[in-house]
Amino acid sequence: MEAVVGDGDRRDAKRHADVDDHGILSVHVRPGNRAMLINISAGGALIETEQRLLPGASVDLLLERSKYRASVRGRVLRCSVIRVCAASMGYRGAVGFDRPLPWFEHERVSATHQVL
């Protein structure tokens, strides 16, 4: 039997998945590998890329909006293979930012307001 505590969601910030919501037009994993943004919050991002992402490794994400670019450093929290083709592979990885992304910082939920 599995024990469940709280609502099972450990997130402390709202996820933004729509470009109209987050405004991010392109994402690259340094040194320039293109990535697709699945969702993003003040504390991290879920991305898909053909670049192998190693859990625990530091990465820099280059985020571009219409009039603003940012380089955000983070750590790969988890990664899984989502596609295997003859010439390439696809990965989906969660990146936790070292510092909160200021674009969404006002949305972070106080730890005292989380359901335990």
QUISULHU-V816990 format. One record per residue. RES is the residue in three letters. D_LAST is the distance of its C-alpha to the last C-alpha in whole Angstrom. Layout:
RES/D_LAST ; RES/D_LAST
//
This chain:
MET/20 ; GLU/17 ; ALA/13 ; VAL/11 ; VAL/7 ; GLY/5 ; ASP/8 ; GLY/9 ; ASP/10 ; ARG/9 ; ARG/12 ; ASP/12 ; ALA/16 ; LYS/18 ; ARG/20 ; HIS/24 ; ALA/26 ; ASP/29 ; VAL/32 ; ASP/32 ; ASP/29 ; HIS/29 ; GLY/32 ; ILE/32 ; LEU/36 ; SER/36 ; VAL/34 ; HIS/35 ; VAL/34 ; ARG/37 ; PRO/39 ; GLY/40 ; ASN/38 ; ARG/38 ; ALA/34 ; MET/33 ; LEU/29 ; ILE/27 ; ASN/24 ; ILE/23 ; SER/21 ; ALA/21 ; GLY/19 ; GLY/21 ; ALA/24 ; LEU/24 ; ILE/28 ; GLU/31 ; THR/34 ; GLU/37 ; GLN/36 ; ARG/34 ; LEU/31 ; LEU/30 ; PRO/27 ; GLY/26 ; ALA/29 ; SER/30 ; VAL/31 ; ASP/32 ; LEU/31 ; LEU/34 ; LEU/33 ; GLU/36 ; ARG/36 ; SER/39 ; LYS/40 ; TYR/37 ; ARG/36 ; ALA/34 ; SER/33 ; VAL/30 ; ARG/29 ; GLY/26 ; ARG/25 ; VAL/25 ; LEU/22 ; ARG/23 ; CYS/26 ; SER/28 ; VAL/32 ; ILE/32 ; ARG/36 ; VAL/39 ; CYS/42 ; ALA/46 ; ALA/46 ; SER/42 ; MET/38 ; GLY/35 ; TYR/32 ; ARG/28 ; GLY/26 ; ALA/23 ; VAL/24 ; GLY/21 ; PHE/23 ; ASP/24 ; ARG/24 ; PRO/22 ; LEU/25 ; PRO/26 ; TRP/27 ; PHE/23 ; GLU/22 ; HIS/22 ; GLU/19 ; ARG/16 ; VAL/13 ; SER/12 ; ALA/10 ; THR/9 ; HIS/9 ; GLN/6 ; VAL/4 ; LEU/0
//
